[in-house]
Each structure stands twice: as structure tokens, then as C-alpha cells.
């Protein structure tokens, strides 16, 4: 099952890369001293920043979701036995959610550089 998911992700990633490269080649006009079109370099930079922002938000949201799932289930289990632990355990869940907020902030900073 996991291999099938990774194969589909790889296929989708290859198709998106081909589309981005075709769009970059279509927009290329001027060349720099190195023979590479300057418009193509800015297009690659924009694509790279967009991919970095997407990876930043995806990694942090997946990590936060995993952490909230693990911590939340343990917190509710502990609160079922000792109700006075509920407040303290909600704090740990909020710390895990903060990871997603930080990833979102990093992604926004990367998008602003485009």
C-alpha cells in the first residue's frame, strides 16, 4: 500500500516537473552572459521558492498532525484516569499545533520572496 502511494506521488511529481519545465522554456526570451535566458532563471527561482514553501507547510502540517494525534490520545487517556491532568495535557497539544503555525509562517516568508 505504501509503495503504491509513493509511486503515485512520484508520477504526479514527474508530471508537475515536466509542466513547470515546459512553462519555463516557453517564457524564456533573453540570455545572460552564461547563455542561459535570464527570464528562465527567474522562472526557476520562482518555481524553487514555491516548491520550498509547499514542502515547508506540508512537512510541518504532517508532523503536527502526527504529534497531535499521538499526544491527544495519550492526553485523553490520562484525563480519563486523572481529570486534573486535562489542563496540563492540553498545553502539550497546543505546543504540537504551534509547529504547523511556524511552518505556515516560514511558507509565507518564502512566498514573499517570489
PDB file as gemmi writes it, atoms N, CA and C in Angstrom:
CRYST1    1.000    1.000    1.000  90.00  90.00  90.00 P 1                      
ATOM      1  N   UNK A   1       0.820  -1.198   0.000  1.00  0.00           N  
ATOM      2  CA  UNK A   1       0.000   0.000   0.000  1.00  0.00           C  
ATOM      3  C   UNK A   1       0.861   1.257   0.000  1.00  0.00           C  
ATOM      4  N   UNK A   2       1.897   1.251   0.857  1.00  0.00           N  
ATOM      5  CA  UNK A   2       2.769   2.418   0.949  1.00  0.00           C  
ATOM      6  C   UNK A   2       3.548   2.611  -0.346  1.00  0.00           C  
ATOM      7  N   UNK A   3       3.996   1.525  -0.931  1.00  0.00           N  
ATOM      8  CA  UNK A   3       4.735   1.620  -2.188  1.00  0.00           C  
ATOM      9  C   UNK A   3       3.866   2.192  -3.298  1.00  0.00           C  
ATOM     10  N   UNK A   4       2.598   1.801  -3.308  1.00  0.00           N  
ATOM     11  CA  UNK A   4       1.672   2.311  -4.317  1.00  0.00           C  
ATOM     12  C   UNK A   4       1.490   3.818  -4.162  1.00  0.00           C  
ATOM     13  N   UNK A   5       1.380   4.276  -2.926  1.00  0.00           N  
ATOM     14  CA  UNK A   5       1.233   5.715  -2.679  1.00  0.00           C  
ATOM     15  C   UNK A   5       2.473   6.459  -3.148  1.00  0.00           C  
ATOM     16  N   UNK A   6       3.661   5.931  -2.828  1.00  0.00           N  
ATOM     17  CA  UNK A   6       4.889   6.593  -3.255  1.00  0.00           C  
ATOM     18  C   UNK A   6       5.046   6.588  -4.767  1.00  0.00           C  
ATOM     19  N   UNK A   7       4.587   5.527  -5.435  1.00  0.00           N  
ATOM     20  CA  UNK A   7       4.646   5.501  -6.895  1.00  0.00           C  
ATOM     21  C   UNK A   7       3.746   6.573  -7.498  1.00  0.00           C  
ATOM     22  N   UNK A   8       2.540   6.714  -6.928  1.00  0.00           N  
ATOM     23  CA  UNK A   8       1.623   7.731  -7.437  1.00  0.00           C  
ATOM     24  C   UNK A   8       2.174   9.125  -7.190  1.00  0.00           C  
ATOM     25  N   UNK A   9       2.767   9.345  -6.022  1.00  0.00           N  
ATOM     26  CA  UNK A   9       3.359  10.645  -5.725  1.00  0.00           C  
ATOM     27  C   UNK A   9       4.500  10.934  -6.686  1.00  0.00           C  
ATOM     28  N   UNK A  10       5.332   9.929  -6.963  1.00  0.00           N  
ATOM     29  CA  UNK A  10       6.434  10.105  -7.900  1.00  0.00           C  
ATOM     30  C   UNK A  10       5.950  10.419  -9.303  1.00  0.00           C  
ATOM     31  N   UNK A  11       4.895   9.759  -9.732  1.00  0.00           N  
ATOM     32  CA  UNK A  11       4.339  10.006 -11.060  1.00  0.00           C  
ATOM     33  C   UNK A  11       3.758  11.413 -11.153  1.00  0.00           C  
ATOM     34  N   UNK A  12       3.032  11.829 -10.124  1.00  0.00           N  
ATOM     35  CA  UNK A  12       2.459  13.179 -10.119  1.00  0.00           C  
ATOM     36  C   UNK A  12       3.564  14.218 -10.074  1.00  0.00           C  
ATOM     37  N   UNK A  13       4.600  13.975  -9.277  1.00  0.00           N  
ATOM     38  CA  UNK A  13       5.724  14.910  -9.197  1.00  0.00           C  
ATOM     39  C   UNK A  13       6.452  15.040 -10.523  1.00  0.00           C  
ATOM     40  N   UNK A  14       6.647  13.929 -11.227  1.00  0.00           N  
ATOM     41  CA  UNK A  14       7.308  13.979 -12.526  1.00  0.00           C  
ATOM     42  C   UNK A  14       6.469  14.744 -13.538  1.00  0.00           C  
ATOM     43  N   UNK A  15       5.161  14.552 -13.497  1.00  0.00           N  
ATOM     44  CA  UNK A  15       4.284  15.276 -14.425  1.00  0.00           C  
ATOM     45  C   UNK A  15       4.305  16.774 -14.129  1.00  0.00           C  
ATOM     46  N   UNK A  16       4.267  17.133 -12.856  1.00  0.00           N  
ATOM     47  CA  UNK A  16       4.323  18.561 -12.498  1.00  0.00           C  
ATOM     48  C   UNK A  16       5.659  19.183 -12.885  1.00  0.00           C  
ATOM     49  N   UNK A  17       6.757  18.453 -12.689  1.00  0.00           N  
ATOM     50  CA  UNK A  17       8.069  18.963 -13.078  1.00  0.00           C  
ATOM     51  C   UNK A  17       8.140  19.188 -14.588  1.00  0.00           C  
ATOM     52  N   UNK A  18       7.574  18.272 -15.366  1.00  0.00           N  
ATOM     53  CA  UNK A  18       7.567  18.433 -16.824  1.00  0.00           C  
ATOM     54  C   UNK A  18       6.749  19.652 -17.235  1.00  0.00           C  
ATOM     55  N   UNK A  19       5.626  19.867 -16.555  1.00  0.00           N  
ATOM     56  CA  UNK A  19       4.795  21.038 -16.868  1.00  0.00           C  
ATOM     57  C   UNK A  19       5.535  22.318 -16.524  1.00  0.00           C  
ATOM     58  N   UNK A  20       6.193  22.357 -15.346  1.00  0.00           N  
ATOM     59  CA  UNK A  20       6.942  23.552 -14.948  1.00  0.00           C  
ATOM     60  C   UNK A  20       8.092  23.835 -15.910  1.00  0.00           C  
ATOM     61  N   UNK A  21       8.802  22.796 -16.330  1.00  0.00           N  
ATOM     62  CA  UNK A  21       9.920  22.995 -17.248  1.00  0.00           C  
ATOM     63  C   UNK A  21       9.424  23.456 -18.620  1.00  0.00           C  
ATOM     64  N   UNK A  22       8.304  22.925 -19.067  1.00  0.00           N  
ATOM     65  CA  UNK A  22       7.755  23.363 -20.355  1.00  0.00           C  
ATOM     66  C   UNK A  22       7.314  24.824 -20.285  1.00  0.00           C  
ATOM     67  N   UNK A  23       6.704  25.214 -19.166  1.00  0.00           N  
ATOM     68  CA  UNK A  23       6.284  26.606 -19.000  1.00  0.00           C  
ATOM     69  C   UNK A  23       7.493  27.525 -18.918  1.00  0.00           C  
ATOM     70  N   UNK A  24       8.547  27.072 -18.256  1.00  0.00           N  
ATOM     71  CA  UNK A  24       9.751  27.884 -18.141  1.00  0.00           C  
ATOM     72  C   UNK A  24      10.424  28.055 -19.495  1.00  0.00           C  
ATOM     73  N   UNK A  25      10.460  26.997 -20.278  1.00  0.00           N  
ATOM     74  CA  UNK A  25      11.082  27.087 -21.598  1.00  0.00           C  
ATOM     75  C   UNK A  25      10.263  27.975 -22.533  1.00  0.00           C  
ATOM     76  N   UNK A  26       8.957  27.974 -22.373  1.00  0.00           N  
ATOM     77  CA  UNK A  26       8.107  28.783 -23.241  1.00  0.00           C  
ATOM     78  C   UNK A  26       8.238  30.266 -22.940  1.00  0.00           C  
ATOM     79  N   UNK A  27       8.575  30.603 -21.694  1.00  0.00           N  
ATOM     80  CA  UNK A  27       8.676  32.018 -21.326  1.00  0.00           C  
ATOM     81  C   UNK A  27      10.082  32.586 -21.481  1.00  0.00           C  
ATOM     82  N   UNK A  28      11.037  31.764 -21.843  1.00  0.00           N  
ATOM     83  CA  UNK A  28      12.420  32.233 -21.967  1.00  0.00           C  
ATOM     84  C   UNK A  28      12.570  33.146 -23.192  1.00  0.00           C  
ATOM     85  N   UNK A  29      13.256  34.315 -22.988  1.00  0.00           N  
ATOM     86  CA  UNK A  29      13.433  35.248 -24.093  1.00  0.00           C  
ATOM     87  C   UNK A  29      14.873  35.718 -24.199  1.00  0.00           C  
ATOM     88  N   UNK A  30      15.378  36.382 -23.178  1.00  0.00           N  
ATOM     89  CA  UNK A  30      16.725  36.946 -23.228  1.00  0.00           C  
ATOM     90  C   UNK A  30      17.723  35.959 -22.648  1.00  0.00           C  
ATOM     91  N   UNK A  31      19.008  36.128 -23.059  1.00  0.00           N  
ATOM     92  CA  UNK A  31      20.045  35.290 -22.496  1.00  0.00           C  
ATOM     93  C   UNK A  31      21.026  36.152 -21.727  1.00  0.00           C  
ATOM     94  N   UNK A  32      21.617  35.555 -20.685  1.00  0.00           N  
ATOM     95  CA  UNK A  32      22.645  36.247 -19.909  1.00  0.00           C  
ATOM     96  C   UNK A  32      23.995  35.908 -20.503  1.00  0.00           C  
ATOM     97  N   UNK A  33      25.068  36.331 -19.838  1.00  0.00           N  
ATOM     98  CA  UNK A  33      26.411  36.051 -20.329  1.00  0.00           C  
ATOM     99  C   UNK A  33      26.730  34.573 -20.362  1.00  0.00           C  
ATOM    100  N   UNK A  34      26.064  33.780 -19.536  1.00  0.00           N  
ATOM    101  CA  UNK A  34      26.339  32.345 -19.492  1.00  0.00           C  
ATOM    102  C   UNK A  34      25.545  31.566 -20.538  1.00  0.00           C  
ATOM    103  N   UNK A  35      24.704  32.236 -21.304  1.00  0.00           N  
ATOM    104  CA  UNK A  35      23.933  31.565 -22.335  1.00  0.00           C  
ATOM    105  C   UNK A  35      22.586  31.075 -21.843  1.00  0.00           C  
ATOM    106  N   UNK A  36      22.298  31.252 -20.550  1.00  0.00           N  
ATOM    107  CA  UNK A  36      21.011  30.836 -20.001  1.00  0.00           C  
ATOM    108  C   UNK A  36      20.080  32.030 -20.039  1.00  0.00           C  
ATOM    109  N   UNK A  37      18.871  31.880 -20.544  1.00  0.00           N  
ATOM    110  CA  UNK A  37      17.940  33.009 -20.588  1.00  0.00           C  
ATOM    111  C   UNK A  37      17.668  33.558 -19.182  1.00  0.00           C  
ATOM    112  N   UNK A  38      17.715  34.886 -19.044  1.00  0.00           N  
ATOM    113  CA  UNK A  38      17.517  35.490 -17.725  1.00  0.00           C  
ATOM    114  C   UNK A  38      16.097  35.285 -17.227  1.00  0.00           C  
ATOM    115  N   UNK A  39      15.140  35.280 -18.152  1.00  0.00           N  
ATOM    116  CA  UNK A  39      13.755  35.037 -17.749  1.00  0.00           C  
ATOM    117  C   UNK A  39      13.592  33.606 -17.240  1.00  0.00           C  
ATOM    118  N   UNK A  40      14.366  32.699 -17.820  1.00  0.00           N  
ATOM    119  CA  UNK A  40      14.319  31.306 -17.395  1.00  0.00           C  
ATOM    120  C   UNK A  40      14.868  31.163 -15.982  1.00  0.00           C  
ATOM    121  N   UNK A  41      15.924  31.911 -15.662  1.00  0.00           N  
ATOM    122  CA  UNK A  41      16.482  31.852 -14.312  1.00  0.00           C  
ATOM    123  C   UNK A  41      15.489  32.364 -13.282  1.00  0.00           C  
ATOM    124  N   UNK A  42      14.786  33.442 -13.585  1.00  0.00           N  
ATOM    125  CA  UNK A  42      13.797  33.947 -12.637  1.00  0.00           C  
ATOM    126  C   UNK A  42      12.623  32.979 -12.511  1.00  0.00           C  
ATOM    127  N   UNK A  43      12.303  32.292 -13.596  1.00  0.00           N  
ATOM    128  CA  UNK A  43      11.230  31.309 -13.532  1.00  0.00           C  
ATOM    129  C   UNK A  43      11.637  30.133 -12.652  1.00  0.00           C  
ATOM    130  N   UNK A  44      12.874  29.659 -12.817  1.00  0.00           N  
ATOM    131  CA  UNK A  44      13.373  28.575 -11.969  1.00  0.00           C  
ATOM    132  C   UNK A  44      13.404  28.993 -10.505  1.00  0.00           C  
ATOM    133  N   UNK A  45      13.788  30.237 -10.250  1.00  0.00           N  
ATOM    134  CA  UNK A  45      13.838  30.738  -8.873  1.00  0.00           C  
ATOM    135  C   UNK A  45      12.427  30.757  -8.286  1.00  0.00           C  
ATOM    136  N   UNK A  46      11.462  31.208  -9.040  1.00  0.00           N  
ATOM    137  CA  UNK A  46      10.085  31.246  -8.566  1.00  0.00           C  
ATOM    138  C   UNK A  46       9.553  29.842  -8.307  1.00  0.00           C  
ATOM    139  N   UNK A  47       9.854  28.927  -9.205  1.00  0.00           N  
ATOM    140  CA  UNK A  47       9.419  27.543  -9.028  1.00  0.00           C  
ATOM    141  C   UNK A  47      10.075  26.940  -7.799  1.00  0.00           C  
ATOM    142  N   UNK A  48      11.359  27.199  -7.611  1.00  0.00           N  
ATOM    143  CA  UNK A  48      12.071  26.675  -6.443  1.00  0.00           C  
ATOM    144  C   UNK A  48      11.526  27.225  -5.140  1.00  0.00           C  
ATOM    145  N   UNK A  49      11.228  28.523  -5.106  1.00  0.00           N  
ATOM    146  CA  UNK A  49      10.668  29.107  -3.894  1.00  0.00           C  
ATOM    147  C   UNK A  49       9.267  28.561  -3.613  1.00  0.00           C  
ATOM    148  N   UNK A  50       8.480  28.371  -4.661  1.00  0.00           N  
ATOM    149  CA  UNK A  50       7.154  27.795  -4.476  1.00  0.00           C  
ATOM    150  C   UNK A  50       7.221  26.362  -3.968  1.00  0.00           C  
ATOM    151  N   UNK A  51       8.149  25.590  -4.518  1.00  0.00           N  
ATOM    152  CA  UNK A  51       8.312  24.210  -4.060  1.00  0.00           C  
ATOM    153  C   UNK A  51       8.809  24.162  -2.618  1.00  0.00           C  
ATOM    154  N   UNK A  52       9.715  25.067  -2.258  1.00  0.00           N  
ATOM    155  CA  UNK A  52      10.211  25.116  -0.883  1.00  0.00           C  
ATOM    156  C   UNK A  52       9.101  25.498   0.089  1.00  0.00           C  
ATOM    157  N   UNK A  53       8.256  26.445  -0.310  1.00  0.00           N  
ATOM    158  CA  UNK A  53       7.139  26.841   0.549  1.00  0.00           C  
ATOM    159  C   UNK A  53       6.147  25.686   0.702  1.00  0.00           C  
ATOM    160  N   UNK A  54       5.874  24.985  -0.385  1.00  0.00           N  
ATOM    161  CA  UNK A  54       4.949  23.849  -0.318  1.00  0.00           C  
ATOM    162  C   UNK A  54       5.515  22.741   0.557  1.00  0.00           C  
ATOM    163  N   UNK A  55       6.811  22.481   0.440  1.00  0.00           N  
ATOM    164  CA  UNK A  55       7.432  21.449   1.270  1.00  0.00           C  
ATOM    165  C   UNK A  55       7.432  21.856   2.737  1.00  0.00           C  
ATOM    166  N   UNK A  56       7.697  23.141   3.020  1.00  0.00           N  
ATOM    167  CA  UNK A  56       7.723  23.611   4.407  1.00  0.00           C  
ATOM    168  C   UNK A  56       6.365  23.439   5.067  1.00  0.00           C  
ATOM    169  N   UNK A  57       5.325  23.849   4.393  1.00  0.00           N  
ATOM    170  CA  UNK A  57       3.999  23.743   5.001  1.00  0.00           C  
ATOM    171  C   UNK A  57       3.555  22.283   5.076  1.00  0.00           C  
ATOM    172  N   UNK A  58       3.864  21.489   4.057  1.00  0.00           N  
ATOM    173  CA  UNK A  58       3.448  20.083   4.067  1.00  0.00           C  
ATOM    174  C   UNK A  58       4.143  19.305   5.181  1.00  0.00           C  
ATOM    175  N   UNK A  59       5.444  19.497   5.320  1.00  0.00           N  
ATOM    176  CA  UNK A  59       6.189  18.758   6.340  1.00  0.00           C  
ATOM    177  C   UNK A  59       5.735  19.140   7.742  1.00  0.00           C  
ATOM    178  N   UNK A  60       5.528  20.422   7.986  1.00  0.00           N  
ATOM    179  CA  UNK A  60       5.145  20.829   9.331  1.00  0.00           C  
ATOM    180  C   UNK A  60       3.709  20.436   9.659  1.00  0.00           C  
ATOM    181  N   UNK A  61       2.818  20.489   8.682  1.00  0.00           N  
ATOM    182  CA  UNK A  61       1.431  20.097   8.950  1.00  0.00           C  
ATOM    183  C   UNK A  61       1.333  18.591   9.178  1.00  0.00           C  
ATOM    184  N   UNK A  62       2.064  17.819   8.413  1.00  0.00           N  
ATOM    185  CA  UNK A  62       2.056  16.370   8.626  1.00  0.00           C  
ATOM    186  C   UNK A  62       2.663  16.029   9.984  1.00  0.00           C  
ATOM    187  N   UNK A  63       3.763  16.691  10.328  1.00  0.00           N  
ATOM    188  CA  UNK A  63       4.374  16.459  11.637  1.00  0.00           C  
ATOM    189  C   UNK A  63       3.471  16.881  12.779  1.00  0.00           C  
ATOM    190  N   UNK A  64       2.821  18.012  12.630  1.00  0.00           N  
ATOM    191  CA  UNK A  64       1.906  18.483  13.676  1.00  0.00           C  
ATOM    192  C   UNK A  64       0.710  17.552  13.811  1.00  0.00           C  
ATOM    193  N   UNK A  65       0.186  17.070  12.691  1.00  0.00           N  
ATOM    194  CA  UNK A  65      -0.957  16.154  12.743  1.00  0.00           C  
ATOM    195  C   UNK A  65      -0.578  14.860  13.448  1.00  0.00           C  
ATOM    196  N   UNK A  66       0.600  14.357  13.154  1.00  0.00           N  
ATOM    197  CA  UNK A  66       1.063  13.136  13.812  1.00  0.00           C  
ATOM    198  C   UNK A  66       1.239  13.375  15.312  1.00  0.00           C  
ATOM    199  N   UNK A  67       1.843  14.505  15.666  1.00  0.00           N  
ATOM    200  CA  UNK A  67       2.076  14.808  17.080  1.00  0.00           C  
ATOM    201  C   UNK A  67       0.771  15.027  17.831  1.00  0.00           C  
ATOM    202  N   UNK A  68      -0.161  15.748  17.232  1.00  0.00           N  
ATOM    203  CA  UNK A  68      -1.447  15.996  17.901  1.00  0.00           C  
ATOM    204  C   UNK A  68      -2.206  14.680  18.071  1.00  0.00           C  
ATOM    205  N   UNK A  69      -2.134  13.808  17.099  1.00  0.00           N  
ATOM    206  CA  UNK A  69      -2.794  12.512  17.215  1.00  0.00           C  
ATOM    207  C   UNK A  69      -2.228  11.687  18.354  1.00  0.00           C  
ATOM    208  N   UNK A  70      -0.910  11.632  18.429  1.00  0.00           N  
ATOM    209  CA  UNK A  70      -0.278  10.843  19.499  1.00  0.00           C  
ATOM    210  C   UNK A  70      -0.481  11.485  20.864  1.00  0.00           C  
ATOM    211  N   UNK A  71      -0.236  12.785  20.954  1.00  0.00           N  
ATOM    212  CA  UNK A  71      -0.345  13.474  22.241  1.00  0.00           C  
ATOM    213  C   UNK A  71      -1.802  13.567  22.677  1.00  0.00           C  
ATOM    214  N   UNK A  72      -2.701  13.846  21.737  1.00  0.00           N  
ATOM    215  CA  UNK A  72      -4.115  13.978  22.079  1.00  0.00           C  
ATOM    216  C   UNK A  72      -4.704  12.690  22.623  1.00  0.00           C  
ATOM    217  N   UNK A  73      -4.374  11.569  22.007  1.00  0.00           N  
ATOM    218  CA  UNK A  73      -4.908  10.301  22.505  1.00  0.00           C  
ATOM    219  C   UNK A  73      -4.341   9.964  23.875  1.00  0.00           C  
ATOM    220  N   UNK A  74      -3.060  10.236  24.076  1.00  0.00           N  
ATOM    221  CA  UNK A  74      -2.465   9.994  25.394  1.00  0.00           C  
ATOM    222  C   UNK A  74      -3.032  10.947  26.442  1.00  0.00           C  
ATOM    223  N   UNK A  75      -3.293  12.198  26.038  1.00  0.00           N  
ATOM    224  CA  UNK A  75      -3.839  13.180  26.977  1.00  0.00           C  
ATOM    225  C   UNK A  75      -5.240  12.799  27.424  1.00  0.00           C  
ATOM    226  N   UNK A  76      -6.064  12.353  26.495  1.00  0.00           N  
ATOM    227  CA  UNK A  76      -7.415  11.955  26.865  1.00  0.00           C  
ATOM    228  C   UNK A  76      -7.420  10.674  27.692  1.00  0.00           C  
ATOM    229  N   UNK A  77      -6.491   9.793  27.411  1.00  0.00           N  
ATOM    230  CA  UNK A  77      -6.371   8.593  28.240  1.00  0.00           C  
ATOM    231  C   UNK A  77      -5.962   8.933  29.658  1.00  0.00           C  
ATOM    232  N   UNK A  78      -5.023   9.860  29.801  1.00  0.00           N  
ATOM    233  CA  UNK A  78      -4.599  10.285  31.139  1.00  0.00           C  
ATOM    234  C   UNK A  78      -5.708  11.053  31.846  1.00  0.00           C  
ATOM    235  N   UNK A  79      -6.455  11.872  31.109  1.00  0.00           N  
ATOM    236  CA  UNK A  79      -7.538  12.655  31.708  1.00  0.00           C  
ATOM    237  C   UNK A  79      -8.693  11.754  32.141  1.00  0.00           C  
ATOM    238  N   UNK A  80      -8.864  10.617  31.502  1.00  0.00           N  
ATOM    239  CA  UNK A  80      -9.918   9.696  31.911  1.00  0.00           C  
ATOM    240  C   UNK A  80      -9.613   9.095  33.280  1.00  0.00           C  
ATOM    241  N   UNK A  81      -8.314   8.888  33.531  1.00  0.00           N  
ATOM    242  CA  UNK A  81      -7.929   8.335  34.824  1.00  0.00           C  
ATOM    243  C   UNK A  81      -7.789   9.408  35.897  1.00  0.00           C  
ATOM    244  N   UNK A  82      -7.201  10.560  35.529  1.00  0.00           N  
ATOM    245  CA  UNK A  82      -7.000  11.670  36.469  1.00  0.00           C  
ATOM    246  C   UNK A  82      -7.478  12.952  35.803  1.00  0.00           C  
ATOM    247  N   UNK A  83      -8.674  13.421  36.089  1.00  0.00           N  
ATOM    248  CA  UNK A  83      -9.207  14.610  35.417  1.00  0.00           C  
ATOM    249  C   UNK A  83      -8.387  15.882  35.634  1.00  0.00           C  
ATOM    250  N   UNK A  84      -7.609  15.952  36.695  1.00  0.00           N  
ATOM    251  CA  UNK A  84      -6.806  17.161  36.943  1.00  0.00           C  
ATOM    252  C   UNK A  84      -5.635  17.287  35.960  1.00  0.00           C  
ATOM    253  N   UNK A  85      -5.338  16.260  35.191  1.00  0.00           N  
ATOM    254  CA  UNK A  85      -4.260  16.321  34.199  1.00  0.00           C  
ATOM    255  C   UNK A  85      -4.709  16.894  32.858  1.00  0.00           C  
ATOM    256  N   UNK A  86      -5.997  17.150  32.696  1.00  0.00           N  
ATOM    257  CA  UNK A  86      -6.508  17.598  31.402  1.00  0.00           C  
ATOM    258  C   UNK A  86      -5.917  18.935  30.987  1.00  0.00           C  
ATOM    259  N   UNK A  87      -5.842  19.895  31.899  1.00  0.00           N  
ATOM    260  CA  UNK A  87      -5.319  21.232  31.560  1.00  0.00           C  
ATOM    261  C   UNK A  87      -3.857  21.158  31.142  1.00  0.00           C  
ATOM    262  N   UNK A  88      -3.087  20.392  31.869  1.00  0.00           N  
ATOM    263  CA  UNK A  88      -1.663  20.271  31.551  1.00  0.00           C  
ATOM    264  C   UNK A  88      -1.456  19.568  30.213  1.00  0.00           C  
ATOM    265  N   UNK A  89      -2.267  18.567  29.931  1.00  0.00           N  
ATOM    266  CA  UNK A  89      -2.085  17.841  28.675  1.00  0.00           C  
ATOM    267  C   UNK A  89      -2.582  18.635  27.471  1.00  0.00           C  
ATOM    268  N   UNK A  90      -3.557  19.510  27.650  1.00  0.00           N  
ATOM    269  CA  UNK A  90      -3.988  20.361  26.535  1.00  0.00           C  
ATOM    270  C   UNK A  90      -2.865  21.310  26.139  1.00  0.00           C  
ATOM    271  N   UNK A  91      -2.051  21.712  27.092  1.00  0.00           N  
ATOM    272  CA  UNK A  91      -0.895  22.563  26.793  1.00  0.00           C  
ATOM    273  C   UNK A  91       0.063  21.861  25.827  1.00  0.00           C  
ATOM    274  N   UNK A  92       0.289  20.585  26.035  1.00  0.00           N  
ATOM    275  CA  UNK A  92       1.184  19.844  25.140  1.00  0.00           C  
ATOM    276  C   UNK A  92       0.591  19.712  23.735  1.00  0.00           C  
ATOM    277  N   UNK A  93      -0.711  19.560  23.649  1.00  0.00           N  
ATOM    278  CA  UNK A  93      -1.372  19.506  22.337  1.00  0.00           C  
ATOM    279  C   UNK A  93      -1.215  20.854  21.627  1.00  0.00           C  
ATOM    280  N   UNK A  94      -1.350  21.948  22.367  1.00  0.00           N  
ATOM    281  CA  UNK A  94      -1.194  23.280  21.768  1.00  0.00           C  
ATOM    282  C   UNK A  94       0.235  23.499  21.285  1.00  0.00           C  
ATOM    283  N   UNK A  95       1.218  22.973  22.000  1.00  0.00           N  
ATOM    284  CA  UNK A  95       2.613  23.095  21.549  1.00  0.00           C  
ATOM    285  C   UNK A  95       2.826  22.353  20.232  1.00  0.00           C  
ATOM    286  N   UNK A  96       2.193  21.216  20.078  1.00  0.00           N  
ATOM    287  CA  UNK A  96       2.313  20.471  18.824  1.00  0.00           C  
ATOM    288  C   UNK A  96       1.643  21.221  17.680  1.00  0.00           C  
ATOM    289  N   UNK A  97       0.534  21.882  17.967  1.00  0.00           N  
ATOM    290  CA  UNK A  97      -0.141  22.657  16.924  1.00  0.00           C  
ATOM    291  C   UNK A  97       0.678  23.881  16.527  1.00  0.00           C  
ATOM    292  N   UNK A  98       1.487  24.379  17.441  1.00  0.00           N  
ATOM    293  CA  UNK A  98       2.357  25.513  17.132  1.00  0.00           C  
ATOM    294  C   UNK A  98       3.348  25.201  16.031  1.00  0.00           C  
ATOM    295  N   UNK A  99       3.677  23.930  15.880  1.00  0.00           N  
ATOM    296  CA  UNK A  99       4.581  23.519  14.801  1.00  0.00           C  
ATOM    297  C   UNK A  99       3.992  23.850  13.436  1.00  0.00           C  
ATOM    298  N   UNK A 100       2.712  23.615  13.255  1.00  0.00           N  
ATOM    299  CA  UNK A 100       2.058  23.927  11.982  1.00  0.00           C  
ATOM    300  C   UNK A 100       2.019  25.428  11.750  1.00  0.00           C  
ATOM    301  N   UNK A 101       1.820  26.203  12.802  1.00  0.00           N  
ATOM    302  CA  UNK A 101       1.796  27.665  12.655  1.00  0.00           C  
ATOM    303  C   UNK A 101       3.169  28.181  12.234  1.00  0.00           C  
ATOM    304  N   UNK A 102       4.224  27.621  12.797  1.00  0.00           N  
ATOM    305  CA  UNK A 102       5.575  28.040  12.404  1.00  0.00           C  
ATOM    306  C   UNK A 102       5.872  27.671  10.950  1.00  0.00           C  
ATOM    307  N   UNK A 103       5.433  26.507  10.516  1.00  0.00           N  
ATOM    308  CA  UNK A 103       5.606  26.121   9.116  1.00  0.00           C  
ATOM    309  C   UNK A 103       4.859  27.057   8.183  1.00  0.00           C  
ATOM    310  N   UNK A 104       3.664  27.462   8.593  1.00  0.00           N  
ATOM    311  CA  UNK A 104       2.893  28.416   7.797  1.00  0.00           C  
ATOM    312  C   UNK A 104       3.623  29.757   7.705  1.00  0.00           C  
ATOM    313  N   UNK A 105       4.210  30.209   8.806  1.00  0.00           N  
ATOM    314  CA  UNK A 105       4.952  31.473   8.791  1.00  0.00           C  
ATOM    315  C   UNK A 105       6.169  31.394   7.872  1.00  0.00           C  
ATOM    316  N   UNK A 106       6.870  30.286   7.899  1.00  0.00           N  
ATOM    317  CA  UNK A 106       8.035  30.112   7.026  1.00  0.00           C  
ATOM    318  C   UNK A 106       7.595  30.084   5.562  1.00  0.00           C  
ATOM    319  N   UNK A 107       6.495  29.397   5.272  1.00  0.00           N  
ATOM    320  CA  UNK A 107       5.988  29.343   3.901  1.00  0.00           C  
ATOM    321  C   UNK A 107       5.585  30.732   3.415  1.00  0.00           C  
ATOM    322  N   UNK A 108       4.986  31.526   4.266  1.00  0.00           N  
ATOM    323  CA  UNK A 108       4.605  32.897   3.874  1.00  0.00           C  
ATOM    324  C   UNK A 108       5.832  33.755   3.598  1.00  0.00           C  
ATOM    325  N   UNK A 109       6.880  33.585   4.403  1.00  0.00           N  
ATOM    326  CA  UNK A 109       8.119  34.346   4.140  1.00  0.00           C  
ATOM    327  C   UNK A 109       8.747  33.937   2.818  1.00  0.00           C  
ATOM    328  N   UNK A 110       8.694  32.655   2.486  1.00  0.00           N  
ATOM    329  CA  UNK A 110       9.240  32.204   1.211  1.00  0.00           C  
ATOM    330  C   UNK A 110       8.415  32.720   0.038  1.00  0.00           C  
ATOM    331  N   UNK A 111       7.111  32.756   0.187  1.00  0.00           N  
ATOM    332  CA  UNK A 111       6.247  33.245  -0.883  1.00  0.00           C  
ATOM    333  C   UNK A 111       6.465  34.739  -1.117  1.00  0.00           C  
ATOM    334  N   UNK A 112       6.762  35.490  -0.053  1.00  0.00           N  
ATOM    335  CA  UNK A 112       7.009  36.919  -0.204  1.00  0.00           C  
ATOM    336  C   UNK A 112       8.280  37.207  -0.994  1.00  0.00           C  
ATOM    337  N   UNK A 113       9.198  36.251  -1.059  1.00  0.00           N  
ATOM    338  CA  UNK A 113      10.434  36.450  -1.820  1.00  0.00           C  
ATOM    339  C   UNK A 113      10.240  36.232  -3.316  1.00  0.00           C  
ATOM    340  N   UNK A 114       9.091  35.713  -3.718  1.00  0.00           N  
ATOM    341  CA  UNK A 114       8.845  35.471  -5.149  1.00  0.00           C  
ATOM    342  C   UNK A 114       8.773  36.762  -5.918  1.00  0.00           C  
TER     343      UNK A 114                                                      
END                                                                             
